[in-house]
Amino acid sequence: MPKIKISFEIILPALLILLLLVPYTLNRIGHSMYGIKQFPPVILMKLPVDHSAVNLPQAVKELQSFNVVLELDTSELIKRTNDIIGKSSHGTGLQGLTGQVLPGMQAEMAGANFQIDNPGPHVELFSSNRQTLWTWTVIPKKTGRQSLSLLLHLETMNGGQQAKKVVELAEIQMYVENNPEEWLKQNAWWMILISIALGYVLVKYRNNK
């Protein structure tokens, strides 16, 4: 029975192609098999504010940055919140808030699977119509169904005691779409390193023959 000889020069390029394509192919197959149906971002408000106060794109892709803009009439929000607290019995108010919410607040964006530019609470900035404006640049790190939280850092006064409270203003639910082009760009560096290493092995093999 004749023996089949396979050249090392053939095996090495084939191995290189596998190393480059397999991670990308598995990534695509995984998302197609287990992905959730795509949907535009859904904004769930947790305080008496209209969802139009939060602005973001209708489609979000993995590893591609986008902006989230929050524009609030903070004076009106404080007034409405204090009215609700005043009419609520103890322990049934908004997210445990008691007493009076004081003027001045900070906003924060939080999300487990996102890279958020300048994380942490941010002070108020006023827009041209005298509403308070906050902007965050966000990069999704994973595909599928994800969520972001908009948090407000408040100061309250209750029985002469001043306290700091953190409440959730809104939850943003979204589907992060797969982004193969950006995935390849993000992972190109280690693919290049593998190519260089395999090329070096091939050259050494030829020199030693």
ABEGO torsion letter per residue (X at the ends): XBBBBBBAAAAAAAAAAAAAAAAAAAAAAAAAAABBBBBBBBBBBABBBBAAABBBBABBBBGBBBBBBBBBBAAAAAAAAAAAAAABBBGABBGGBBEBBBBEBBBBBBBAABBBBGBEBBBBBBBAAGBBBBBBBBBBABBEBBBBBBBBBBBBBBGGBBBBBBBBABBBBBBBBBBAAAAAAAAAAAAAAAAAAAAAAAAAAAAAX
